[in-house]
Amino acid sequence: MQPNRPARPDPRADPRAAAQQARMAASLAGAVDLAAVKARSEAAARAQAAPPPTAAAPVGAPGSAVVNVDESTFQSEVLDRSFQVPVVLDLWAEWCGPCKQLSPVLERLATEGGGTWVLAKVDVDANPALAQGLQVQGIPAVKAVWQGQLVAEFTGAIPEEQARQFVTELVAATTGGAVPGAEGEDEATDAEDPRLDAAEAALDRGDLAAAEAAYTEMLATEPDHPVAGLALRQVQLFRRAEEAGPDALAAADAAPDDVAAQTCAADFLLGTGNVEAAFDRLLDVVRRTAGEDRDMARKHLVELFVVVGDDDPRVGAARRALTLALF
């Protein structure tokens, strides 16, 4: 199973990205100012302040590439840590024979990874609430967490080659193997990129369609562009909000079980600056639905988190609420 590759723009790493967010905020009346907010979400802030994981720390200790996790440390060692590197949960029990085959393989791979990902071991007998919240149906169960969200999983013991492929693809799809705090990270975008000038000029004149086309073209040739990915999501959000219009709220209120209508209403709310109302609407859907409807609402909510950015404290609060709803 190959996890989806999430966009990972970081406006703090590139002044041009911050300027792009300011231009976006100024391009539409009533739009949320994505660049003005300074407080980080609590989970991301804790992850940034914490030292990066390292294979040098004793196995099982906090901060190691292999940690033992219980209900009291799940927040810090799994959810918070997943804002630094992907975290792979190994759900096991002492009586489980296949667990004893798989766990040493995962531990060895995590140590080899040198802190590029963390293996978090959970004894399901000692932590039944965690097992229930993670919807464990059988063990060994392996679940990957990135930025507070489950992104991939499998059940049962698998050969080392397949386990290695799983973690290799996970790391490639998330951090690309970068160690938090490492020197020499790529600063890819030239501040004088003429393609960005064209896209930003379109935003300045309120031409969202032209801006969307410009950012899309950039990503077609440079998929990991640190500015264009976030900018495109923002532009698309505002276009959806314009298309939805104020009637979207009435339509969603009239059809509370229509998840597509709820996501449309959330887009309109966010596009007009009602950030908390947009988040609350989708959180309500997550809490009262299941299966595909719940997953659709969750994915759309996470997409809105990316658009607003983790610098906004409302994103931190909503992420915590989503975690409680899911786990």
N, C-alpha and C positions, 0 to 999 in steps of 0.2 A: 504494500500500500504506500503510495507516495502522497504525502500531505500537500495541500495547496500552498503555494508560495504567497505569503502575505506581503503587501507593500510595507516598506520600512523607512519612509522618508523621515528625516530628523531635521526640522527647521533650525535647531540650535547649532547644527554642524555647518551650516552654510548661510551666510548673511543674505544671499540672494533668495533663499527659500523663505526667510522671514519677511523680506520685502514683498515677495509674491503673496504671502498671506495678508499683508496690509493692503495691497492693491485689491485683492479679492474682497476684503471687508468693505472697502470704499466704493466698490463698483456697483453695489446694490443698496438702495435705501432699506434700512431695517435689518440688514443681514447681520448675523453674529460676527463680532470682530475676533477673528481667529488668531490675530497676532498680538492683541493687547494683553491677553491674560498671561500672568507670570507664574502663578502657583501651579506646581505639578500635581498630578494625581498621587495619592499617598502610596499606592503600591509601587508605581514607577519611581517615586522619590526614594523609597526605602531600598529598592533594588540598586539605584544609582549610588546611594551612600554606602552600601555594603561592599566589602571586598569581593572581587570576582572569585568564582569557584576555582579550586586548584587540586590537581592530583597529588600535590605534595602534602596536603592535610591528611591526617589519619582517616582511614576508611570508616565511615559511619558518623564522623564528627561533622558539626555544622560547617559549611564552607568547603567541604570535600566534594570531589567529583562523584562520590558514592555516599549517600546519607541515609540514615534510618529516620523515618518520618512517622509521627503519630498525630493525633488530633490537635495537640497543642502547638505543633511545629509546621503543620500543613500550610498555613498562611505564609510563613516566612520562607520556608525551604522549598515550597512548590509554587504557590501563586506569585509571591513577590519575586522569587528567583527567576521565574519564567519571563520576566521583563528584561533579564540579562541574557540568558541562554535558554534553549529548549530544555525542558525537564521531562524525563521519561520515568513514569511510575511503574514499578515492579510490584504487583500485588501478589502476595505469596502466603503460604502457611507451612508450619513445621511438618505437618503430616503429608504434604503434597509432594509426591515423588517427581513429577515433571518440573515442579518449581526448583528442585535441587539440581536439575539438569540445566535449566535456563538461567537461573540467577548468577552462577559463576561466570557464564559467558557475558552477560550484560555488565557485570562488575569489571571484568577484564577490558571490555570495550570502552567503558566509561573512563577507566584509568588511562587507557591509550589516548583517549580524546583530549586529555590535558586541560580540562576545564571548558571545552567548547560545548559540552552538554553535561547535564547532571542526571545521575540515576538516583531516584528517590524510592527507597524500599519501604513498603507498607505491609505489615503483618495483619492480614484481614481478621484473624481471630482476636487479636488484641485491639483492633480498631474497627468494630462492626459498623459504626456510624459512617465512617469514611467509605467502607466497602459499599454500603447501601447508597450513599450519596453519589458514588461513582458508577452505580448500576452494574456492579460486578456480577456476572452470571456464572462464571467459572474461573478457575485459576490453573496455571498462572495466567494472569491478565496483564497486559502491557498497554499503557495509555500515555500519549505524548501531549504535553501542555506547553503552549507558547502564548505569551502575553495574556495569561489568565484564562485561555480557552483550550479545550480539547481539540486537537487537530488531526490525530491519527491514533490507531489502536489495533491490537490483535490479541487473540486468546489462544493459549496452548503453547507448548514448547516447540521451538523451531530450530533448525540447524544454525550453527554459528554464521555461516555465509549469509543466510537470510536475515539474521539479526543485525549483522554488520551493514547489510544493504539498507535495512530499515533506518538505522540511526544515521547512516551516511546521507541518505536522501532527506531525512528530517533536518539535519544541520544545514545541508545545502539550500533547502527551501526556506530557512529562517534566517540564520545569521551568516551563512556562507562559510562558517568555520572561524569567524573572527572571535578573538578572546576579548572580553570586556576590558576596557582600559588599555588595550595594546597600542603601542605607538605605531605611527606610519599608516593609519587607516586612510583609504583612498578618499580624496576630495575631488570628485570627478568633474564638477561643473565649473566652467570658466565663468566668472562674474560678468563677462561681456558677451555671453552667448547670444548671437543675433536671433536665434530661434525663440529664446525667451523674450527678447525685446518685442518681437512680433506678437507673441501671445499676450503679453502684458498690455501692449497697445490696444489690442482687441478688447481686453477687459476694461481699459480706461474709457473706451467709447461705448461700453455696455453691449458689445457684440459677443454674446456667450457662445453662439454657434461657431464663430471663427476661432475663438479661444480654444474651444473643445477640439476643433480640427487640428490646430497647431500643436497642442499637447499630445494628441493621439499620434500625430506624425513623428514627434520626438521619441515617444515610447516605442514606436515600431522599429526604430533604428537603435535605440538605447533603452532597453527595458528597465534597467536599474537606475535611470536618471533620478537624482535625489530631489529634484524640484517638481518635475513634470508629473510624476505619479500622484502626489498629493494634490497638486493644482487641478489635474483632470478630475479627480474625485469631487473636489469642491465645485468645479464648474458644472459637472453632471448633476450634483445635488441641487444647485440653484436652478438649473433647467427643469428638473423634475418638479421643483417647488412652483415654478412659474406655470408649468403645464397643469399641475393639480389645481391650483387656485383655491380660494376660500371654500368652494363647494366641497372640497375633499373632506373637511371636518364633518359636515352634515352627513355626507355619504357614509363615513366611517361610523359615526354615532348611530346611524340607522341600521347598520349591518355589523354588529360587534364581532360576529364570528367570521367575517370576511378578512382574512389576514392581509390580502393584497390591498384592501381598502385602508387598513390600519397603517401599513407601511407608506402608502401614498399620503395619508394625513400626517404622519410623522415627518415626511419630507417637507411638506408645506410648513409645518410648525418650525422645523429647524431652519428652513430657508428664510423665515421671517423673524428669526432671532429667539424663538421660544424653545430654547435648548432643553430645559428640564421637562417641559410638557411633551416634547418629542420623545425623549428617553422614557418618560413614565408611561406613555401610551404603548410602546413596544414591550416594556417590562411587564405590563399588565397582561399582554398577550402571552408572553413566555410563561407567566405564572399559571394561567388558566387553560393552557392548551398542552398538547402532547404530539409526539411523532413529527410528521413533516411540517405541520403548521407551526409547532414550537421552534423547529430548526430554522424555518424560513424567517420567523420573527427575530431569532437570535442572530442569524447571519446579517440581517439588515441593521440591527442595532449595533453590532460590532463595526459595520461599515460606517455608520454615523459617528462612532467613536473616533475612527481614523480621520474623518473629515474635520471634526472639531479639534482633535489633538489632545494628547495627554497633558499638555500644559494647563488645560482647563480643569479646575477642581470638580466641576460637575461631571466630567467624564470619570474621574476617580470614584465619585459617589455612585454613579450608575454602574460602573464595573463591579463594585462590591455588591450592589443589589442584584446584579445579574448572576454573580457567583453564588450568592445565597439561594437564588431561585433555581439554579441548575444543580447545586450540590446539596 
